[in-house]
């Protein structure tokens, strides 16, 4: 079974990261709910269901890999390369949160 997750180009990744950073408030709330459900389902904390499925499709074997590939194919029906875009969006939001924390002056980096 071929993998339905197509890596994004650097330009596509940058565009998706910019989109994720500037999502409207309601979309950010929906993403937060998505991440909460994913965490309860056993995904890596702060990843969406879509991103977790994409990661599983690429790196896991057995049932989890099958689930990831199947879910990624399903999501591709609604948006092409959905899992890869979700991964890029999750990464951008994590980077933004890290920048906010570092700029607070409470966290010191070497």
trRosetta pair geometry for C-beta under 8 A, 3 or more apart (Angstrom, degrees):
i j d omega theta_ij theta_ji phi_ij phi_ji
1 66 7.8 72 57 -119 157 74
1 69 6.1 97 128 147 127 159
3 57 5.8 124 -152 155 93 100
3 58 6.5 73 -158 -97 142 59
3 69 6.3 -104 -127 -112 56 107
3 72 8.0 6 -178 83 67 153
4 57 6.5 -72 49 -168 82 150
4 69 5.8 124 12 -158 101 71
4 72 4.3 163 82 112 117 111
4 73 4.5 -162 -64 -73 165 72
4 76 5.7 -120 173 -23 124 146
4 83 7.6 97 103 14 93 132
5 54 4.9 121 -111 -150 137 86
5 57 4.9 132 -16 96 124 133
5 58 5.5 -74 68 -58 144 98
5 68 8.0 -30 -31 152 129 103
5 69 7.9 -105 -14 -110 94 63
5 72 5.3 -65 -60 -160 87 156
5 81 7.6 86 -150 -140 53 66
5 83 4.9 -65 -109 78 105 132
5 84 5.7 138 -166 -51 87 94
6 81 5.3 -74 59 -102 99 103
6 84 6.2 -73 74 -23 55 150
7 84 6.1 165 -127 -126 28 137
8 12 3.8 -132 -171 95 105 119
8 13 4.6 140 102 -59 126 77
8 16 6.7 -71 -136 3 170 138
8 81 6.5 111 -78 170 89 143
8 84 4.9 158 -33 150 95 126
8 85 7.0 106 -66 -75 137 60
8 88 6.1 -16 28 -50 154 140
9 12 4.6 94 48 8 77 103
9 13 7.0 -139 91 -6 39 87
10 13 5.6 -53 -145 36 31 114
10 14 6.4 32 157 -19 65 105
11 14 5.8 -53 -148 35 30 110
11 15 6.4 30 153 -18 64 107
12 15 5.7 -55 -148 37 31 112
12 16 6.3 28 155 -16 66 108
12 81 7.7 -9 167 115 145 159
12 84 8.0 27 125 126 127 122
12 85 7.9 -85 160 -92 103 84
12 88 7.7 -137 125 -56 78 169
13 16 5.9 -59 -147 39 29 107
13 17 6.2 30 155 -20 65 107
13 88 4.8 -155 -143 -123 71 133
14 17 5.7 -54 -145 36 30 112
14 18 6.4 30 156 -19 64 105
15 18 5.8 -55 -149 36 30 110
15 19 6.4 31 152 -20 63 106
16 19 5.5 -51 -147 35 34 114
16 20 6.3 35 154 -21 66 105
16 85 4.8 -148 -130 -144 141 77
16 88 4.0 67 97 100 130 136
16 89 5.7 -91 158 -56 97 78
16 92 7.4 -169 115 -18 72 139
17 20 5.8 -55 -148 35 31 111
17 21 6.5 31 155 -20 64 106
17 88 5.4 -98 -58 164 76 96
17 89 6.9 -172 -101 -96 42 41
17 91 6.9 -56 -104 84 105 93
17 92 3.5 159 -148 -82 81 133
17 95 7.9 6 -157 39 122 135
18 21 5.9 -55 -148 34 31 111
18 22 6.4 1 162 6 65 113
18 92 7.5 -124 -39 -144 25 155
19 22 6.4 -79 -148 51 26 92
19 23 7.0 56 153 -65 64 80
19 89 7.0 -57 85 -100 92 104
20 23 6.0 -16 -155 -29 35 112
20 88 7.1 -177 -16 115 139 75
20 89 3.4 163 -89 -142 138 82
20 90 7.6 -109 -155 -33 156 26
20 92 4.5 126 74 69 127 131
20 93 5.6 -98 149 -44 118 92
21 92 5.4 -98 -50 152 92 121
21 93 7.1 -176 -87 -82 59 61
21 96 5.6 151 -120 -68 98 143
23 27 4.1 -112 174 91 115 127
23 28 5.2 145 96 -56 115 80
23 31 7.1 72 101 -15 166 138
24 27 5.0 91 60 10 75 104
24 28 7.2 -140 100 -6 38 89
25 28 5.7 -59 -152 35 31 112
25 29 6.5 32 152 -20 66 103
26 29 5.6 -50 -152 33 35 114
26 30 6.5 35 151 -18 65 103
27 30 5.6 -52 -148 37 35 112
27 31 6.4 38 151 -20 66 103
28 31 5.6 -51 -147 36 33 113
28 32 6.4 38 151 -23 64 103
29 32 5.6 -52 -151 32 33 114
29 33 6.6 33 151 -17 65 102
30 33 5.7 -50 -151 35 35 112
30 34 6.3 41 148 -22 65 105
31 34 5.3 -51 -148 36 34 117
31 35 6.3 35 153 -19 66 104
31 48 6.3 -66 -152 -87 80 119
31 89 7.8 -119 -127 140 141 126
31 93 7.6 -176 141 -72 149 167
32 35 5.8 -51 -146 36 31 110
32 36 6.5 34 152 -21 62 104
33 36 5.6 -53 -150 34 32 114
33 37 6.5 31 153 -16 66 104
34 37 6.0 -57 -151 37 29 108
34 38 6.3 29 152 -20 64 109
34 48 4.7 9 130 -138 124 92
34 49 5.7 -106 -173 1 94 94
34 50 7.7 -10 176 2 137 91
35 38 5.5 -53 -144 37 32 114
35 39 6.4 36 155 -23 64 103
35 45 7.7 58 174 -173 102 51
35 46 5.7 9 -162 -129 133 32
35 47 6.7 144 -127 69 88 20
35 48 5.7 -62 -75 -86 71 56
36 39 5.8 -53 -151 32 30 111
36 40 6.7 26 153 -13 63 105
37 40 5.8 -58 -151 39 33 109
37 41 6.3 27 151 -16 66 111
37 49 6.5 -22 94 -56 107 116
38 41 5.6 -63 -148 42 31 110
38 43 3.8 -34 165 37 94 143
38 47 6.0 -114 130 90 149 70
38 48 5.9 165 -33 -169 153 24
38 49 4.6 -153 -84 -69 106 63
38 52 5.4 163 -161 -8 124 143
39 42 7.9 114 -179 -16 27 9
39 43 6.0 -78 -79 62 35 85
39 45 5.2 43 -112 -109 115 65
39 46 7.7 44 -71 -26 116 38
41 49 7.2 42 45 -108 149 96
41 52 8.0 145 88 96 116 163
43 47 5.3 -122 152 74 120 106
43 49 6.9 -142 -44 -104 157 48
43 52 3.7 -67 -132 -99 124 155
44 47 4.6 52 73 5 93 129
44 52 6.4 177 24 -103 82 100
44 55 7.6 -2 6 59 127 164
46 90 6.9 133 142 -166 78 105
46 93 8.0 -155 -180 100 104 113
46 94 6.4 99 145 -89 135 105
47 51 4.4 -123 -172 89 97 122
47 52 4.9 120 117 -58 124 87
47 55 7.3 -25 -173 -3 157 139
47 90 5.3 36 -126 -154 64 158
48 51 4.7 95 51 8 80 100
48 52 6.9 -145 91 -4 41 87
48 86 5.2 -107 65 -173 129 118
48 89 7.7 8 0 85 136 114
48 90 5.9 -143 2 -72 91 119
49 52 5.9 -59 -149 39 28 111
49 53 6.3 30 153 -20 64 107
49 71 7.6 -116 152 -179 94 145
50 53 5.8 -55 -149 35 29 111
50 54 6.4 29 153 -18 64 106
50 71 7.6 -158 -119 144 51 114
50 75 5.8 118 -126 -123 104 163
50 82 5.8 -94 -159 142 130 100
50 83 5.5 -154 170 -106 82 58
50 86 3.6 -180 104 -71 116 170
51 54 5.6 -54 -149 36 33 113
51 55 6.4 33 154 -18 66 104
51 83 6.7 136 -105 -162 32 68
51 86 4.2 -140 -60 126 76 104
51 87 4.6 133 -134 -82 94 59
51 89 7.7 -130 -67 60 122 88
51 90 4.7 0 -73 -11 165 146
52 55 5.8 -52 -147 36 32 110
52 56 6.3 31 154 -17 64 108
52 68 7.7 -120 130 -107 59 99
53 56 5.7 -57 -147 40 30 111
53 57 6.2 37 152 -27 65 105
53 67 6.9 -110 -128 130 87 82
53 68 4.6 162 -171 -134 57 64
53 71 3.8 -95 -147 91 145 133
53 72 5.4 179 134 -54 109 78
53 75 7.2 132 86 -7 147 138
53 83 5.8 -110 90 -111 91 120
54 57 5.5 -49 -146 29 31 115
54 58 6.7 20 158 -11 62 107
54 68 6.7 174 -63 -169 7 104
54 72 5.6 106 -92 -96 65 119
54 82 7.9 -153 -67 99 120 67
54 83 2.7 153 -80 171 114 116
54 84 6.1 175 -153 -57 147 44
54 86 6.2 163 -5 61 137 110
54 87 5.4 -108 88 -42 143 116
55 58 6.1 -65 -154 40 30 104
55 59 6.1 -22 170 22 69 114
55 60 7.8 63 125 -14 69 104
55 68 7.0 -107 73 -133 45 140
55 83 8.0 -154 -18 178 50 115
55 87 6.8 132 -56 -99 87 121
56 59 6.9 -79 -127 55 22 78
56 60 4.4 -27 -156 23 68 131
56 64 4.9 -114 -154 157 122 89
56 65 5.9 -155 162 -96 81 39
56 67 6.2 -21 126 80 148 92
56 68 2.9 -170 93 -64 96 135
56 69 8.0 -112 110 -23 87 59
57 60 7.6 6 -33 41 12 90
57 65 6.6 104 -122 -158 29 62
57 68 3.4 -147 -51 133 64 106
57 69 4.5 126 -130 -71 96 58
57 71 7.6 -131 -57 58 114 88
57 72 4.7 -5 -59 -12 159 144
57 83 6.5 25 24 159 139 173
58 68 7.4 -96 5 140 53 144
59 65 7.7 -136 85 -99 38 98
60 64 4.2 -62 150 101 152 107
60 65 3.9 -158 101 -65 78 81
60 68 6.1 118 48 0 115 141
61 64 7.7 47 68 59 31 88
61 65 4.8 -11 -116 -11 13 145
62 65 5.9 104 50 19 45 101
62 66 7.0 -83 130 -4 32 100
63 66 5.5 -58 -146 38 33 113
63 67 6.1 36 155 -22 68 105
64 67 5.5 -49 -146 35 32 114
64 68 6.4 34 153 -21 63 105
65 68 5.6 -52 -147 35 31 113
65 69 6.4 27 157 -14 65 105
66 69 6.0 -58 -148 39 29 106
66 70 6.1 26 156 -17 65 112
67 70 5.9 -61 -144 41 26 109
67 71 6.0 23 161 -15 66 111
68 71 6.0 -56 -140 40 25 107
68 72 6.1 25 159 -19 62 110
68 83 7.9 83 -176 -128 87 154
69 72 5.7 -55 -143 38 28 111
69 73 6.4 30 156 -20 63 104
70 73 5.9 -53 -150 34 29 110
70 74 6.5 30 152 -18 63 106
71 74 5.6 -54 -149 36 33 114
71 75 6.3 29 155 -16 67 107
71 83 7.8 101 108 -79 91 121
72 75 5.8 -55 -143 40 31 108
72 76 6.3 40 153 -28 63 105
72 82 7.1 -179 -150 65 64 96
72 83 4.5 -33 -120 -29 103 140
73 76 5.6 -52 -151 29 31 117
73 77 7.5 45 148 -31 58 91
74 77 6.0 -43 -172 9 38 115
75 78 6.0 -63 -166 40 48 104
75 79 6.7 -33 160 49 81 85
75 82 3.9 -122 140 75 113 150
75 83 6.3 115 74 -47 142 80
76 79 7.1 -90 -130 77 32 45
76 80 5.9 39 -155 -121 82 43
76 81 7.1 59 -114 -36 93 24
76 82 5.7 -143 -77 7 49 104
76 83 7.9 -41 -58 -5 88 91
78 82 6.7 47 72 -73 89 144
79 82 4.3 102 79 -84 99 98
79 85 6.9 -75 134 40 126 148
81 84 4.6 -44 179 45 95 116
81 85 5.6 101 117 -26 89 98
82 85 5.8 -64 -148 40 29 110
82 86 6.2 30 155 -23 67 107
83 86 5.6 -53 -147 34 31 113
83 87 6.5 34 153 -21 65 102
84 87 5.7 -49 -149 32 33 113
84 88 6.6 32 152 -16 64 105
85 88 5.7 -53 -149 38 33 111
85 89 6.3 34 152 -19 65 107
86 89 5.6 -55 -146 38 31 112
86 90 6.3 32 155 -19 66 105
87 90 5.9 -53 -146 36 29 110
87 91 6.4 29 154 -19 63 107
88 91 5.8 -56 -148 37 30 112
88 92 6.4 31 154 -20 64 106
89 92 5.7 -53 -147 34 31 110
89 93 6.4 27 157 -15 65 106
90 93 5.9 -58 -149 38 30 108
90 94 6.4 32 153 -20 65 107
91 94 5.7 -55 -149 36 32 112
91 95 6.4 32 153 -19 66 105
92 95 5.7 -54 -149 36 32 111
92 96 6.4 34 152 -21 65 105
93 96 5.6 -50 -146 35 34 114
93 97 6.4 36 154 -19 64 103
94 97 5.8 -53 -149 35 32 111
94 98 6.4 33 152 -20 64 106
95 98 5.6 -54 -149 36 32 113
95 99 6.4 34 153 -21 65 104
96 99 5.7 -53 -150 34 32 112
96 100 6.6 33 152 -20 64 103
97 100 5.7 -52 -150 34 33 112
97 101 6.4 31 153 -17 65 106
98 101 5.8 -57 -149 38 32 111
98 102 6.2 28 156 -16 67 108
99 102 5.8 -55 -142 40 30 108
99 103 6.0 23 160 -15 66 111
100 103 6.1 -61 -144 41 25 105
100 104 6.8 41 151 -39 60 99
101 104 5.7 -44 -159 9 33 118
101 106 7.2 -76 -174 61 71 104
101 107 5.4 34 146 6 95 139
102 107 5.4 -75 -103 76 52 115
102 109 6.1 -9 -132 -15 116 124
104 107 6.8 66 59 12 100 85
